[in-house]
Amino acid sequence: MLKEFKAFILTGNVIELAVAVILAGAIGGVVKGFVNNIMMPIVGYFTGGMDFADMKIVLSDAVAEVKDGDTIITEAVAENAITYGIWINAVINLIIVGFVLFMIVKAYNKAKKKKEETAPAPAGPTMDQELLTEIRDLLKK
């Protein structure tokens, strides 16, 4: 059983998957930093400095705890609000991340295509091979 596990772990697919997961985490950090530190300030600039995260519809206001001495008259209640601005931020982040990943994949495919184009075409059969093929075909007849 230990040998089977060792063989499984050391197969190329498992190692490639592990590398892919680690790289995905690193690329995710880079893309998140790009979105939060470069793109969102630009979006904020063009929207007049408005922070979408502050946008909300308050359904019921917060109530502070009211005490009369040691007696609690009213308990504290948190604000009940629909925070649609956070959702708008998430949508903007999704669009930006999607675009950045699209550009990364596009650049990768372009580099991959150039590599495939530079690969030499397979050489045709040599004169000896052609002659042997003709002899074989004549013998079959």
C-alpha positions in Angstrom: 0.0 0.0 0.0 2.9 2.4 0.8 4.5 1.6 -2.6 1.2 2.3 -4.4 0.9 5.6 -2.5 4.5 6.5 -3.4 3.9 5.7 -7.1 0.7 7.8 -7.1 2.3 10.8 -5.5 5.4 10.7 -7.7 3.4 10.6 -10.9 3.6 13.6 -13.1 0.0 14.5 -12.8 0.0 14.9 -9.1 3.1 17.0 -9.1 1.9 19.2 -11.9 -1.4 19.7 -10.1 0.5 20.7 -6.9 2.6 23.2 -8.9 -0.5 24.6 -10.6 -2.3 25.1 -7.3 0.7 26.9 -5.8 1.2 29.1 -8.9 -2.6 29.9 -9.0 -2.3 31.2 -5.4 0.7 33.4 -6.4 -1.0 34.7 -9.5 -4.2 35.3 -7.5 -2.2 37.5 -5.1 -0.7 39.4 -8.0 -4.0 39.9 -9.7 -5.7 40.9 -6.5 -2.9 43.4 -5.8 -3.3 44.8 -9.3 -7.1 45.2 -8.9 -7.0 46.7 -5.4 -3.9 48.9 -5.7 -4.0 50.0 -9.4 -7.4 49.6 -11.0 -9.7 50.4 -8.1 -8.1 53.8 -7.4 -8.5 54.6 -11.1 -12.2 53.6 -11.0 -12.6 55.7 -7.8 -11.0 58.6 -9.6 -13.4 58.5 -12.5 -16.4 58.1 -10.2 -15.5 61.2 -8.3 -13.8 59.4 -5.3 -17.0 57.6 -4.5 -16.5 54.3 -2.5 -19.2 51.9 -3.6 -18.7 49.9 -0.3 -20.5 52.8 1.5 -23.6 52.5 -0.6 -26.6 50.9 1.2 -30.3 50.9 1.8 -31.0 51.1 5.6 -34.1 49.0 6.5 -33.9 49.7 10.2 -31.5 51.9 12.1 -29.2 50.7 14.8 -30.4 51.1 18.4 -27.9 51.7 21.2 -28.3 50.0 24.5 -30.2 52.2 26.9 -29.7 51.7 30.7 -31.3 53.3 33.7 -28.7 52.6 36.3 -28.1 48.9 36.2 -31.3 48.1 34.5 -31.3 47.6 30.7 -34.3 49.4 29.2 -33.5 48.7 25.5 -31.0 46.2 24.2 -28.6 47.1 21.4 -29.7 46.3 17.9 -27.4 46.4 14.9 -28.4 48.3 11.8 -30.3 46.2 9.2 -29.2 47.3 5.7 -28.9 46.1 2.2 -25.2 46.8 1.3 -25.5 46.8 -2.4 -22.3 48.8 -2.8 -20.2 45.9 -1.6 -21.8 43.8 -4.3 -21.0 46.5 -6.9 -17.4 46.4 -5.8 -17.4 42.6 -6.2 -18.8 42.9 -9.7 -16.2 45.5 -10.7 -13.5 43.3 -9.2 -14.8 40.3 -11.2 -14.8 42.2 -14.5 -11.2 43.5 -13.9 -9.9 40.1 -12.8 -11.6 38.5 -15.7 -10.0 41.0 -18.1 -6.5 40.6 -16.6 -6.8 36.8 -16.8 -8.0 37.1 -20.4 -4.9 39.2 -21.2 -2.6 36.6 -19.5 -4.2 33.7 -21.4 -4.0 35.6 -24.6 -0.3 36.4 -24.2 0.3 32.7 -23.2 -1.5 31.5 -26.3 0.4 33.9 -28.5 3.7 32.8 -27.1 2.7 29.1 -27.5 1.6 29.7 -31.1 5.0 31.3 -32.0 6.8 28.3 -30.5 4.6 25.9 -32.5 5.3 27.8 -35.7 9.0 27.7 -35.3 9.0 24.0 -34.9 10.5 22.4 -38.0 8.2 20.5 -40.2 8.8 16.7 -40.2 11.2 15.7 -42.9 9.8 13.6 -45.7 11.1 10.2 -46.4 14.7 9.9 -47.6 15.5 8.6 -51.1 16.3 5.2 -49.7 13.0 5.0 -47.9 11.1 6.0 -51.1 13.0 3.4 -53.1 12.2 0.7 -50.5 8.6 1.7 -50.6 8.5 1.4 -54.4 10.1 -2.0 -54.2 7.6 -3.1 -51.5 4.7 -2.0 -53.6 6.0 -3.7 -56.7 6.5 -7.0 -54.8 2.9 -6.8 -53.5 1.7 -6.7 -57.1 
